[in-house]
Amino acid sequence: MAIGKSQIRPMPNLATWIRQKDAKSFRTIFAKHPEIKVWNARTRNVPIDEMDGLLLSGGSDISPEFLRQDVPDPSVLDKQIDPERDRWEFQAVQNALSRGLPILAICKGLQVFNVALGGTLKLDIQGHNLPGQKHSDVQPLRSAQGASHRFPNVNSAHHQAIDQLGDDLEVEAWAAHDGIIEQVRLRKYPFGLAVQYHPERSRIYDALFDDFFARLESPKR
């Protein structure tokens, strides 16, 4: 039986900003979901009002102008901050929240999500950027009983972390050795999940991406 045009479901659109050096890892993830059209704001203009979800990926530290706190020692910040990217991501978060779109935030993305919701950051921490943590799932987590996704060990590598939680964020997991926040979700929101680790670098996290992509619903256009 022929399928009429009205029965053809448009491809869901996913907005993101992915660095060139991270593209390979995400390419593997996206290859499993060919039904999703990915718009990378680093390489193309994104029609943000036509997007059906937002993925905030890893990257350099947030530019001080977007933080909700003083920076007593600017030398602790990355040398390659990207104000253009930060401006786009903070605007994209507000657009996504206003429309109730699914949001998945990773590493820097978690920090952007937290700050966008009114939170602050620990600007330089120890013990979370050691050799082996970047690609190996070696950092033990302790998870809240109701965590949406639970991983006993993760590949978390970062030097900044959540300090004051943003509005309506709830902690789902902490680093076992020092309590640094590693996973949060937005309460009373369809899907707003942020993780400090890097699920794109290991297949043990595929269920997390499957969950996120399943939430993308293309509006009728």
Secondary structure, 3 states (H helix, E strand, C coil): CCCCHHHCCCCCEEEEECCHHHHHHHHHHHHCCCCCEEEECCCCCCCHHHCCEEEECCCCCCCHHHCCCCCCCHHHCCCCCCHHHHHHHHHHHHHHHHHCCCEEEECHHHHHHHHHCCCCEECCCCCCCCCCCCCCCCEEEEECCCCCCCCCEECCCCCCEECCCCCCEEEEEEECCCCCEEEEEECCCCCEEEECCCHHHCHHHHHHHHHHHHCCCCCCC
